[in-house]
């Protein structure tokens, strides 16, 4: 019986450039935007978008 090769965590992990993160955060901070809708549309976890927003806010302090 052939078993599929195991996919490691690192193989599934997506990395985002600083420019991509900034674009997502800008969109998330736009009036009327919701993290939930943005998350569903882009396929990015809500918690990740929230973390990026938090990092941006702390950097602005």
The first five atom37 places (N, CA, C, CB, O) and aatype in JSON, in Angstrom:
{
  "aatype": [20, 20, 20, 20, 20, 20, 20, 20, 20, 20, 20, 20, 20, 20, 20, 20, 20, 20, 20, 20, 20, 20, 20, 20, 20, 20, 20, 20, 20, 20, 20, 20, 20, 20, 20, 20, 20, 20, 20, 20, 20, 20, 20, 20, 20, 20, 20, 20, 20, 20, 20, 20, 20, 20, 20, 20, 20, 20, 20, 20, 20],
  "atom_mask": [
    [1, 1, 1, 1, 1],
    [1, 1, 1, 1, 1],
    [1, 1, 1, 1, 1],
    [1, 1, 1, 1, 1],
    [1, 1, 1, 1, 1],
    [1, 1, 1, 1, 1],
    [1, 1, 1, 1, 1],
    [1, 1, 1, 1, 1],
    [1, 1, 1, 1, 1],
    [1, 1, 1, 1, 1],
    [1, 1, 1, 1, 1],
    [1, 1, 1, 1, 1],
    [1, 1, 1, 1, 1],
    [1, 1, 1, 1, 1],
    [1, 1, 1, 1, 1],
    [1, 1, 1, 1, 1],
    [1, 1, 1, 1, 1],
    [1, 1, 1, 1, 1],
    [1, 1, 1, 1, 1],
    [1, 1, 1, 1, 1],
    [1, 1, 1, 1, 1],
    [1, 1, 1, 1, 1],
    [1, 1, 1, 1, 1],
    [1, 1, 1, 1, 1],
    [1, 1, 1, 1, 1],
    [1, 1, 1, 1, 1],
    [1, 1, 1, 1, 1],
    [1, 1, 1, 1, 1],
    [1, 1, 1, 1, 1],
    [1, 1, 1, 1, 1],
    [1, 1, 1, 1, 1],
    [1, 1, 1, 1, 1],
    [1, 1, 1, 1, 1],
    [1, 1, 1, 1, 1],
    [1, 1, 1, 1, 1],
    [1, 1, 1, 1, 1],
    [1, 1, 1, 1, 1],
    [1, 1, 1, 1, 1],
    [1, 1, 1, 1, 1],
    [1, 1, 1, 1, 1],
    [1, 1, 1, 1, 1],
    [1, 1, 1, 1, 1],
    [1, 1, 1, 1, 1],
    [1, 1, 1, 1, 1],
    [1, 1, 1, 1, 1],
    [1, 1, 1, 1, 1],
    [1, 1, 1, 1, 1],
    [1, 1, 1, 1, 1],
    [1, 1, 1, 1, 1],
    [1, 1, 1, 1, 1],
    [1, 1, 1, 1, 1],
    [1, 1, 1, 1, 1],
    [1, 1, 1, 1, 1],
    [1, 1, 1, 1, 1],
    [1, 1, 1, 1, 1],
    [1, 1, 1, 1, 1],
    [1, 1, 1, 1, 1],
    [1, 1, 1, 1, 1],
    [1, 1, 1, 1, 1],
    [1, 1, 1, 1, 1],
    [1, 1, 1, 1, 1]
  ],
  "atom_positions": [
    [[0.85, -1.18, 0.0], [0.0, 0.0, 0.0], [0.89, 1.24, 0.0], [-0.96, 0.0, 1.22], [1.78, 1.37, 0.84]],
    [[0.66, 2.13, -0.92], [1.43, 3.37, -0.99], [0.82, 4.41, -0.06], [1.48, 3.91, -2.44], [-0.38, 4.66, -0.07]],
    [[1.67, 4.99, 0.73], [1.22, 6.05, 1.64], [1.69, 7.39, 1.09], [1.75, 5.81, 3.09], [2.8, 7.49, 0.58]],
    [[0.86, 8.41, 1.2], [1.31, 9.73, 0.74], [2.44, 10.24, 1.63], [0.13, 10.73, 0.74], [2.49, 9.96, 2.82]],
    [[3.33, 10.97, 1.02], [4.43, 11.55, 1.78], [3.89, 12.56, 2.78], [5.47, 12.22, 0.84], [2.94, 13.29, 2.49]],
    [[4.47, 12.59, 3.94], [4.03, 13.53, 4.97], [4.41, 14.94, 4.56], [4.65, 13.17, 6.34], [5.5, 15.19, 4.04]],
    [[3.5, 15.84, 4.78], [3.76, 17.25, 4.5], [4.18, 17.9, 5.81], [2.5, 17.97, 3.87], [3.42, 17.9, 6.78]],
    [[5.36, 18.43, 5.83], [5.83, 19.05, 7.07], [5.16, 20.41, 7.26], [7.36, 19.19, 7.07], [4.67, 21.01, 6.3]],
    [[5.16, 20.87, 8.48], [4.57, 22.17, 8.82], [5.2, 23.27, 7.98], [4.75, 22.47, 10.32], [4.5, 24.17, 7.5]],
    [[6.49, 23.21, 7.8], [7.19, 24.26, 7.08], [6.79, 24.29, 5.61], [8.69, 24.08, 7.21], [6.79, 25.36, 5.0]],
    [[6.46, 23.15, 5.02], [6.05, 23.1, 3.63], [4.71, 23.78, 3.4], [5.98, 21.67, 3.15], [4.46, 24.32, 2.33]],
    [[3.85, 23.76, 4.4], [2.52, 24.35, 4.27], [2.51, 25.82, 4.65], [1.54, 23.6, 5.12], [1.54, 26.52, 4.34]],
    [[3.51, 26.3, 5.3], [3.52, 27.65, 5.83], [3.75, 28.68, 4.74], [4.58, 27.78, 6.91], [4.67, 28.54, 3.93]],
    [[2.92, 29.69, 4.71], [3.03, 30.76, 3.72], [3.74, 31.93, 4.37], [1.64, 31.17, 3.17], [3.44, 32.29, 5.51]],
    [[4.66, 32.54, 3.65], [5.32, 33.73, 4.17], [4.84, 34.94, 3.39], [6.88, 33.6, 4.08], [4.53, 34.84, 2.2]],
    [[4.77, 36.06, 4.05], [4.28, 37.3, 3.45], [5.37, 38.36, 3.54], [2.98, 37.77, 4.15], [6.04, 38.48, 4.57]],
    [[5.53, 39.12, 2.48], [6.51, 40.2, 2.48], [5.97, 41.36, 3.31], [6.84, 40.66, 1.03], [4.78, 41.41, 3.63]],
    [[6.85, 42.27, 3.66], [6.43, 43.45, 4.41], [5.41, 44.26, 3.62], [7.64, 44.32, 4.78], [4.48, 44.83, 4.19]],
    [[5.59, 44.33, 2.3], [4.65, 45.06, 1.45], [3.27, 44.42, 1.46], [5.18, 45.15, 0.02], [2.26, 45.12, 1.5]],
    [[3.22, 43.09, 1.42], [1.94, 42.38, 1.46], [1.24, 42.62, 2.8], [2.15, 40.86, 1.24], [0.04, 42.87, 2.85]],
    [[2.01, 42.55, 3.88], [1.44, 42.78, 5.21], [0.89, 44.2, 5.32], [2.5, 42.53, 6.3], [-0.21, 44.41, 5.83]],
    [[1.66, 45.16, 4.83], [1.23, 46.57, 4.9], [-0.06, 46.78, 4.11], [2.33, 47.49, 4.37], [-0.94, 47.52, 4.55]],
    [[-0.18, 46.14, 2.95], [-1.38, 46.28, 2.12], [-2.59, 45.68, 2.83], [-1.18, 45.61, 0.76], [-3.67, 46.27, 2.8]],
    [[-2.41, 44.54, 3.45], [-3.52, 43.89, 4.17], [-3.93, 44.73, 5.37], [-3.12, 42.46, 4.63], [-5.13, 44.91, 5.61]],
    [[-2.97, 45.25, 6.11], [-3.28, 46.07, 7.29], [-3.99, 47.35, 6.86], [-1.98, 46.41, 8.07], [-4.95, 47.76, 7.51]],
    [[-3.52, 47.98, 5.79], [-4.18, 49.2, 5.31], [-5.63, 48.91, 4.94], [-3.42, 49.77, 4.1], [-6.52, 49.71, 5.22]],
    [[-5.85, 47.79, 4.3], [-7.21, 47.41, 3.92], [-8.05, 47.11, 5.16], [-7.18, 46.2, 2.98], [-9.23, 47.43, 5.2]],
    [[-7.44, 46.49, 6.16], [-8.16, 46.15, 7.38], [-8.54, 47.4, 8.19], [-7.33, 45.22, 8.24], [-9.54, 47.4, 8.9]],
    [[-7.75, 48.45, 8.07], [-8.0, 49.68, 8.82], [-8.91, 50.64, 8.07], [-6.7, 50.35, 9.13], [-9.27, 51.69, 8.61]],
    [[-9.29, 50.32, 6.85], [-10.17, 51.18, 6.06], [-11.55, 51.24, 6.72], [-10.27, 50.67, 4.59], [-12.01, 50.25, 7.3]],
    [[-12.22, 52.39, 6.61], [-13.56, 52.51, 7.18], [-14.52, 51.46, 6.59], [-14.12, 53.92, 6.93], [-14.58, 51.26, 5.38]],
    [[-15.24, 50.81, 7.48], [-16.22, 49.82, 7.06], [-15.67, 48.43, 6.81], [-16.88, 50.28, 5.84], [-16.44, 47.5, 6.59]],
    [[-14.36, 48.28, 6.85], [-13.74, 46.97, 6.61], [-13.83, 46.12, 7.87], [-12.27, 47.13, 6.16], [-13.75, 46.64, 8.99]],
    [[-13.99, 44.83, 7.69], [-13.97, 43.91, 8.83], [-12.87, 42.88, 8.6], [-15.35, 43.21, 9.02], [-12.63, 42.43, 7.48]],
    [[-12.21, 42.52, 9.67], [-11.14, 41.53, 9.6], [-11.7, 40.2, 9.12], [-10.45, 41.37, 10.97], [-11.06, 39.49, 8.35]],
    [[-12.89, 39.86, 9.58], [-13.5, 38.58, 9.2], [-13.7, 38.49, 7.68], [-14.84, 38.39, 9.93], [-13.35, 37.48, 7.07]],
    [[-14.26, 39.52, 7.09], [-14.5, 39.51, 5.64], [-13.19, 39.49, 4.87], [-15.34, 40.74, 5.23], [-13.05, 38.76, 3.89]],
    [[-12.24, 40.29, 5.32], [-10.93, 40.34, 4.68], [-10.23, 38.99, 4.77], [-10.06, 41.43, 5.31], [-9.63, 38.53, 3.8]],
    [[-10.32, 38.37, 5.92], [-9.72, 37.06, 6.14], [-10.29, 36.02, 5.18], [-9.93, 36.61, 7.58], [-9.54, 35.26, 4.56]],
    [[-11.59, 36.0, 5.06], [-12.23, 35.04, 4.16], [-11.85, 35.3, 2.71], [-13.75, 35.1, 4.32], [-11.58, 34.36, 1.96]],
    [[-11.84, 36.56, 2.32], [-11.55, 36.9, 0.93], [-10.11, 36.57, 0.54], [-11.81, 38.37, 0.69], [-9.85, 36.08, -0.56]],
    [[-9.17, 36.84, 1.45], [-7.76, 36.65, 1.14], [-7.23, 35.27, 1.53], [-6.94, 37.7, 1.83], [-6.15, 34.87, 1.1]],
    [[-7.99, 34.54, 2.34], [-7.52, 33.24, 2.79], [-6.42, 33.32, 3.82], [-7.05, 32.44, 1.62], [-5.55, 32.46, 3.88]],
    [[-6.46, 34.37, 4.64], [-5.48, 34.57, 5.7], [-6.22, 34.5, 7.03], [-4.72, 35.95, 5.54], [-7.33, 35.03, 7.14]],
    [[-5.64, 33.87, 8.01], [-6.28, 33.72, 9.31], [-6.57, 35.08, 9.94], [-5.4, 32.88, 10.25], [-5.76, 36.01, 9.86]],
    [[-7.74, 35.19, 10.58], [-8.1, 36.44, 11.26], [-7.06, 36.83, 12.3], [-9.48, 36.3, 11.92], [-6.71, 38.01, 12.42]],
    [[-6.58, 35.85, 13.04], [-5.61, 36.14, 14.1], [-4.32, 36.72, 13.53], [-5.3, 34.88, 14.91], [-3.68, 37.56, 14.17]],
    [[-3.93, 36.28, 12.35], [-2.71, 36.79, 11.73], [-2.89, 38.25, 11.33], [-2.34, 35.94, 10.5], [-1.99, 39.07, 11.55]],
    [[-4.04, 38.58, 10.76], [-4.32, 39.96, 10.38], [-4.35, 40.85, 11.62], [-5.66, 40.07, 9.61], [-3.81, 41.95, 11.62]],
    [[-4.98, 40.36, 12.68], [-5.04, 41.13, 13.93], [-3.64, 41.34, 14.51], [-5.92, 40.41, 14.96], [-3.33, 42.42, 15.02]],
    [[-2.79, 40.32, 14.44], [-1.41, 40.46, 14.92], [-0.65, 41.51, 14.11], [-0.66, 39.11, 14.85], [0.08, 42.32, 14.68]],
    [[-0.83, 41.51, 12.8], [-0.17, 42.51, 11.96], [-0.64, 43.92, 12.3], [-0.42, 42.21, 10.47], [0.15, 44.85, 12.32]],
    [[-1.94, 44.08, 12.57], [-2.47, 45.39, 12.96], [-1.86, 45.84, 14.27], [-4.01, 45.36, 13.07], [-1.48, 47.0, 14.42]],
    [[-1.75, 44.92, 15.22], [-1.18, 45.24, 16.53], [0.28, 45.67, 16.39], [-1.29, 44.03, 17.47], [0.7, 46.64, 17.02]],
    [[1.04, 44.96, 15.58], [2.44, 45.31, 15.37], [2.56, 46.7, 14.75], [3.13, 44.27, 14.46], [3.43, 47.48, 15.14]],
    [[1.68, 47.02, 13.81], [1.71, 48.34, 13.18], [1.4, 49.42, 14.2], [0.72, 48.41, 12.01], [2.06, 50.46, 14.23]],
    [[0.39, 49.19, 15.04], [0.02, 50.18, 16.06], [1.16, 50.39, 17.06], [-1.24, 49.74, 16.81], [1.45, 51.53, 17.43]],
    [[1.8, 49.3, 17.49], [2.91, 49.43, 18.45], [4.11, 50.14, 17.82], [3.33, 48.05, 18.97], [4.81, 50.89, 18.5]],
    [[4.34, 49.91, 16.54], [5.45, 50.56, 15.85], [5.2, 52.07, 15.71], [5.66, 49.94, 14.47], [6.15, 52.86, 15.67]],
    [[3.94, 52.47, 15.65], [3.59, 53.88, 15.5], [3.72, 54.66, 16.81], [2.17, 54.02, 14.97], [3.78, 55.89, 16.8]],
    [[3.78, 53.94, 17.92], [3.9, 54.6, 19.24], [5.26, 55.19, 19.46], [3.59, 53.64, 20.34], [5.51, 55.78, 20.52]]
  ]
}
